């Protein structure tokens, strides 16, 4: 009993450290700076239609407008509290036209965030971000408490090795992609836990399945393509579990075929993206690349999209003065993540896959092939809706799939030892992840608070710089505190995972 309480305390401690880390990331950038946040905010403020307080009018999309527009009073001033001694004044928000959802995305997430709008000022935006961080943290704690101990290593590897910098940035934002990452990353392990529990009461066996269904609801509430990824990932997990446990028998065949048919029906019923993705146009429209050029380009460059999530892509865009109408013509500031972040990220993932490839088995290879096919399929499907753009597909569209591909690959591995089982390599990995996290967080905070120095200088807020008005601490505290919390989170989360010495383990590989 004492051991159970100690383990529970450790999981809650790691969850608290994760939440504090995400809270620092929520404070790292001003309102409207996360990818498409200007669009998300308009969708939140006008989700219930016209009213006198938040949304005065709505203009339907037409020939001259790509988006539906709403006249909203969103506060972009970053004023949490009114402080008379502060140089930057907290002016009242004025109504202005804002792009908003015209039916291409689910409205559930916007309706939930709309609950916080009456709080007023930019504090409401910060609370929306913290709500997403709390959701991700809560599922993390529940995941650690419910999963089988043997599954901790593969799932934690997939989760922690793919957080920087795009995932952690989105998890701490109000962007629907953050919910998509949370739902898919946790969903497949909840499903696996439910399938693995053959003993215990029916109530205990049903809890993981209920959590898996909750993750599906999160994905469906956020993005249609997120639910497509969730359903496909769940199918791959189920197929691999059945195959690896040799459950394909004449007796179980009807249930397996029924589950497979039901999954296909659910995917194409609830995900419009799935129906779009299988209807690739055979003929290109004017000014579009040819079909063979378009498909071959994305097959060759598909690997670049998940790499972008490790740091090569833009993780935020903020436009000074007017974040709506000057998005493309105004002064744009973009945090440029140091190359060390993605170089270290790719190197660590390379090491993970190298250890996982030892004694490669057919089920592991088949699952990786299905995941890779899904990756390319989603890229092609989204690209077909973006007029076959060869060079502008943000990595956040497929980022929910990346933690699954890493974690599931290790889960199915028959290797006698994995990278994070070796204590010395685990310590090196945690140290490297901590350094790259510091570099990423410092880069983001520095870019928005002043201008990027492309170094490690202390962040100084200039007279025309940005920071939260009324916040009792400055940007340097956010960088240092967030970095310490992230390092302690990694140490705490990995402390209960088994570790072994590499001596003697690798000697048995050639036996």
Rosetta blueprint (number, residue, H / E / L):
1 X L
2 X H
3 X H
4 X H
5 X H
6 X H
7 X H
8 X H
9 X H
10 X H
11 X H
12 X H
13 X H
14 X H
15 X H
16 X H
17 X H
18 X H
19 X H
20 X H
21 X H
22 X H
23 X H
24 X H
25 X H
26 X H
27 X L
28 X L
29 X L
30 X L
31 X L
32 X L
33 X L
34 X L
35 X L
36 X L
37 X H
38 X H
39 X H
40 X H
41 X H
42 X H
43 X H
44 X H
45 X H
46 X L
47 X L
48 X L
49 X L
50 X L
51 X L
52 X L
53 X L
54 X L
55 X E
56 X E
57 X E
58 X E
59 X E
60 X L
61 X L
62 X L
63 X L
64 X L
65 X L
66 X L
67 X L
68 X E
69 X E
70 X E
71 X E
72 X E
73 X L
74 X L
75 X L
76 X L
77 X L
78 X L
79 X E
80 X L
81 X L
82 X L
83 X L
84 X L
85 X L
86 X L
87 X L
88 X L
89 X L
90 X L
91 X L
92 X L
93 X L
94 X L
95 X L
96 X E
97 X E
98 X E
99 X E
100 X E
101 X L
102 X L
103 X L
104 X L
105 X L
106 X L
107 X L
108 X H
109 X H
110 X H
111 X H
112 X H
113 X H
114 X H
115 X L
116 X L
117 X H
118 X H
119 X H
120 X L
121 X L
122 X L
123 X H
124 X H
125 X H
126 X H
127 X H
128 X H
129 X H
130 X H
131 X H
132 X H
133 X H
134 X H
135 X H
136 X H
137 X H
138 X H
139 X H
140 X H
141 X H
142 X H
143 X H
144 X H
145 X H
146 X H
147 X L
148 X L
149 X H
150 X H
151 X H
152 X H
153 X H
154 X H
155 X H
156 X H
157 X H
158 X H
159 X H
160 X H
161 X L
162 X L
163 X L
164 X L
165 X L
166 X H
167 X H
168 X H
169 X H
170 X H
171 X H
172 X L
173 X L
174 X L
175 X L
176 X H
177 X H
178 X H
179 X H
180 X H
181 X H
182 X H
183 X H
184 X H
185 X H
186 X H
187 X H
188 X H
189 X H
190 X H
191 X H
192 X H
193 X H
194 X H
195 X H
196 X H
197 X L
198 X L
199 X L
200 X L
201 X L
202 X H
203 X H
204 X H
205 X H
206 X H
207 X H
208 X H
209 X H
210 X H
211 X H
212 X H
213 X H
214 X H
215 X H
216 X H
217 X H
218 X H
219 X H
220 X H
221 X H
222 X H
223 X L
224 X H
225 X H
226 X H
227 X H
228 X H
229 X H
230 X H
231 X H
232 X H
233 X H
234 X H
235 X H
236 X H
237 X H
238 X H
239 X H
240 X H
241 X H
242 X H
243 X H
244 X H
245 X L
246 X L
247 X L
248 X L
249 X L
250 X H
251 X H
252 X H
253 X H
254 X H
255 X H
256 X H
257 X H
258 X H
259 X H
260 X H
261 X H
262 X H
263 X H
264 X H
265 X H
266 X H
267 X H
268 X H
269 X H
270 X H
271 X L
272 X H
273 X H
274 X H
275 X H
276 X H
277 X H
278 X L
279 X L
280 X L
281 X L
282 X L
283 X L
284 X L
285 X L
286 X L
287 X L
288 X L
289 X L
290 X L
291 X H
292 X H
293 X H
294 X H
295 X H
296 X H
297 X H
298 X H
299 X H
300 X H
301 X H
302 X H
303 X H
304 X H
305 X H
306 X H
307 X H
308 X H
309 X H
310 X H
311 X H
312 X H
313 X L
314 X L
315 X L
316 X L
317 X L
318 X E
319 X E
320 X L
321 X L
322 X L
323 X L
324 X L
325 X L
326 X L
327 X L
328 X L
329 X L
330 X L
331 X L
332 X E
333 X E
334 X L
335 X L
336 X L
337 X L
338 X L
339 X H
340 X H
341 X H
342 X H
343 X H
344 X H
345 X H
346 X H
347 X H
348 X H
349 X H
350 X H
351 X H
352 X H
353 X H
354 X H
355 X H
356 X H
357 X L
358 X L
359 X L
360 X L
361 X L
362 X H
363 X H
364 X H
365 X H
366 X H
367 X H
368 X H
369 X H
370 X H
371 X H
372 X H
373 X H
374 X H
375 X H
376 X H
377 X H
378 X H
379 X H
380 X H
381 X H
382 X H
383 X H
384 X H
385 X H
386 X L
387 X L
388 X L
389 X L
390 X L
391 X L
392 X L
393 X L
394 X L
395 X H
396 X H
397 X H
398 X L
399 X H
400 X H
401 X H
402 X H
403 X H
404 X H
405 X H
406 X H
407 X H
408 X H
409 X H
410 X H
411 X H
412 X L
413 X L
414 X L
415 X L
416 X L
417 X L
418 X L
419 X H
420 X H
421 X H
422 X E
423 X H
424 X H
425 X H
426 X H
427 X H
428 X H
429 X H
430 X H
431 X H
432 X H
433 X H
434 X H
435 X H
436 X H
437 X H
438 X H
439 X H
440 X H
441 X H
442 X H
443 X H
444 X H
445 X H
446 X H
447 X H
448 X H
449 X H
450 X L
451 X L
452 X L
453 X L
454 X L
455 X L
456 X L
457 X L
458 X L
459 X L
460 X L
461 X L
462 X L
463 X L
464 X L
465 X L
466 X L
467 X L
468 X L
469 X E
470 X L
471 X L
472 X L
473 X L
474 X L
475 X H
476 X H
477 X H
478 X H
479 X H
480 X H
481 X H
482 X H
483 X H
484 X H
485 X H
486 X H
487 X H
488 X H
489 X H
490 X H
491 X H
492 X H
493 X H
494 X H
495 X L
496 X L
497 X L
498 X L
499 X L
500 X E
501 X L
502 X L
503 X L
504 X L
505 X L
506 X H
507 X H
508 X H
509 X L
510 X L
511 X L
